[in-house]
Amino acid sequence: MKEYQKIGIDTSVLINLIIKDIDLFKFKEREFSINDSIYYTMRTKYEFNGVILNKYGFNKKEKNKLWRRAKNSLGLMPIRIGKRNISSYLEKVREANALLVERERAVKYSAIYKIGKEDIEIIANFLKVNITEIYTSDRAFYETCKILGLKSKLIRIPEYSGMIKRL
């Protein structure tokens, strides 16, 4: 039996699972132990809502329904930071991402991976509450987590194509 883990989930995974219509219950069963706790940050929810509305054109009612579906199906729990300061964690994440950009420029990758301020905040919150493992579909997010020494898993949605919901 797998040990209990505190898992953080990035916005990219949630959006990809919803947009590709992957069966969330099957995804949860395949990826997580029954004892695992899956967390999201409030920034994750805000990003999810913004992308669903602005990029994919869902209306507010549909957006809320999609968020509830993801939250309830995966058993997502919010990270409640409250008044605790995360500034030192923000700086660690910024430094890790700067190192990633520098490293990639040195080897002349065609694409330079860099995360935005929202992702910096999400990772900082995961650091603050000692998340055990992080799931993401975003390569820059994943690489930044690796530099920080965080156990992370890059989710490639095509691997889950057999889990598309059938009506």
C-alpha positions as CSV (number, residue, x, y, z in Angstrom):
1,M,0.0,0.0,0.0
2,K,1.3,3.5,-0.9
3,E,2.1,5.9,1.9
4,Y,-0.1,8.8,2.6
5,Q,0.9,11.9,0.5
6,K,0.0,15.5,0.4
7,I,-0.3,16.2,-3.3
8,G,-0.5,19.6,-5.0
9,I,-2.2,19.9,-8.3
10,D,-1.5,22.6,-10.8
11,T,-4.0,24.5,-12.9
12,S,-2.7,23.0,-16.1
13,V,-3.6,19.4,-15.1
14,L,-7.1,20.4,-14.1
15,I,-7.8,22.3,-17.3
16,N,-6.4,19.6,-19.5
17,L,-8.5,16.9,-17.7
18,I,-11.7,19.0,-18.0
19,I,-11.1,20.2,-21.6
20,K,-10.1,16.7,-22.9
21,D,-13.1,15.2,-21.0
22,I,-11.0,12.7,-19.1
23,D,-12.9,10.6,-16.5
24,L,-11.8,12.3,-13.3
25,F,-12.7,9.3,-11.1
26,K,-10.6,7.0,-13.2
27,F,-7.7,9.5,-13.2
28,K,-7.9,9.7,-9.4
29,E,-8.1,6.0,-9.0
30,R,-5.0,5.5,-11.3
31,E,-2.9,8.2,-9.9
32,F,-3.6,8.5,-6.2
33,S,-3.8,6.3,-3.2
34,I,-7.1,6.3,-1.3
35,N,-5.3,7.9,1.6
36,D,-3.7,10.8,-0.4
37,S,-4.9,14.3,0.1
38,I,-5.0,16.5,-3.0
39,Y,-4.6,20.2,-2.6
40,Y,-5.0,23.3,-4.7
41,T,-4.2,26.9,-4.1
42,M,-6.7,29.7,-4.4
43,R,-4.5,31.0,-7.3
44,T,-5.1,27.7,-9.0
45,K,-8.9,28.2,-8.8
46,Y,-8.6,31.8,-10.1
47,E,-6.4,30.7,-13.0
48,F,-8.7,27.8,-13.8
49,N,-11.7,30.1,-13.9
50,G,-9.9,32.7,-16.1
51,V,-8.7,30.2,-18.6
52,I,-12.1,28.4,-18.8
53,L,-13.8,31.7,-19.4
54,N,-11.4,33.5,-21.6
55,K,-9.6,30.8,-23.6
56,Y,-12.3,28.2,-23.9
57,G,-15.3,30.5,-24.0
58,F,-17.5,28.9,-21.3
59,N,-19.9,31.1,-19.5
60,K,-19.8,31.8,-15.7
61,K,-22.4,29.1,-14.9
62,E,-20.6,26.5,-17.0
63,K,-17.3,27.5,-15.4
64,N,-18.6,27.1,-11.9
65,K,-20.1,23.7,-12.8
66,L,-16.7,22.6,-14.3
67,W,-14.8,23.7,-11.2
68,R,-17.2,21.9,-8.9
69,R,-16.9,18.8,-11.1
70,A,-13.1,18.8,-10.8
71,K,-13.1,19.7,-7.1
72,N,-15.6,17.1,-6.1
73,S,-14.4,14.3,-8.4
74,L,-10.8,14.6,-7.3
75,G,-11.6,15.5,-3.7
76,L,-9.6,18.7,-3.9
77,M,-8.9,20.6,-0.8
78,P,-7.8,24.3,-0.6
79,I,-4.6,25.3,0.9
80,R,-5.5,27.9,3.5
81,I,-2.5,30.2,4.0
82,G,-4.3,32.9,5.9
83,K,-2.0,35.6,7.2
84,R,1.2,33.4,7.0
85,N,3.9,35.1,5.0
86,I,5.1,33.3,1.9
87,S,7.6,36.0,0.7
88,S,10.7,33.8,1.4
89,Y,9.1,31.0,-0.6
90,L,8.3,33.3,-3.5
91,E,11.9,34.3,-3.6
92,K,13.1,30.7,-3.7
93,V,10.8,29.9,-6.6
94,R,11.9,33.0,-8.5
95,E,15.5,32.0,-8.1
96,A,14.8,28.5,-9.2
97,N,13.1,29.7,-12.3
98,A,15.8,32.2,-13.1
99,L,18.3,29.3,-12.8
100,L,16.1,27.2,-15.2
101,V,16.1,30.0,-17.8
102,E,19.8,30.5,-17.5
103,R,20.5,26.8,-17.8
104,E,18.3,26.4,-20.9
105,R,19.9,29.4,-22.6
106,A,23.3,27.9,-22.0
107,V,22.4,24.7,-23.9
108,K,20.5,26.7,-26.5
109,Y,17.1,25.1,-26.3
110,S,14.7,26.4,-28.9
111,A,12.1,27.1,-26.2
112,I,12.9,28.8,-23.0
113,Y,10.8,27.6,-20.1
114,K,9.8,30.3,-17.7
115,I,6.9,30.4,-15.3
116,G,4.7,33.4,-14.6
117,K,3.9,35.1,-11.3
118,E,0.8,33.0,-10.8
119,D,2.8,29.8,-11.0
120,I,5.5,31.3,-8.7
121,E,2.7,31.9,-6.1
122,I,1.3,28.4,-6.5
123,I,4.7,26.7,-6.0
124,A,5.5,29.0,-3.1
125,N,2.3,27.9,-1.4
126,F,3.1,24.2,-2.0
127,L,6.5,24.8,-0.5
128,K,5.0,26.6,2.5
129,V,2.7,23.7,3.5
130,N,5.1,20.9,2.7
131,I,3.3,19.3,-0.2
132,T,4.8,15.8,-0.9
133,E,4.3,15.6,-4.6
134,I,3.2,18.0,-7.3
135,Y,1.2,17.2,-10.5
136,T,1.5,19.5,-13.5
137,S,1.1,19.4,-17.3
138,D,3.4,22.5,-17.7
139,R,7.0,21.7,-18.5
140,A,8.4,25.0,-17.0
141,F,6.4,24.4,-13.8
142,Y,7.7,20.9,-13.6
143,E,11.3,21.9,-14.2
144,T,11.1,24.7,-11.6
145,C,9.8,22.2,-9.1
146,K,12.7,19.8,-9.9
147,I,15.3,22.5,-9.3
148,L,13.6,23.2,-5.9
149,G,14.0,19.5,-5.1
150,L,10.3,18.9,-5.1
151,K,8.9,15.6,-6.2
152,S,6.8,16.3,-9.2
153,K,5.1,14.4,-12.0
154,L,4.6,15.7,-15.5
155,I,1.2,14.7,-16.7
156,R,0.9,14.1,-20.4
157,I,-2.8,14.1,-21.1
158,P,-2.6,11.8,-24.2
159,E,-1.5,9.0,-21.9
160,Y,-5.0,9.2,-20.4
161,S,-6.9,9.1,-23.7
162,G,-8.4,5.7,-22.8
163,M,-10.2,7.4,-19.9
164,I,-12.3,9.8,-22.0
165,K,-15.8,9.7,-20.6
166,R,-18.3,7.9,-22.8
167,L,-21.9,9.1,-22.8
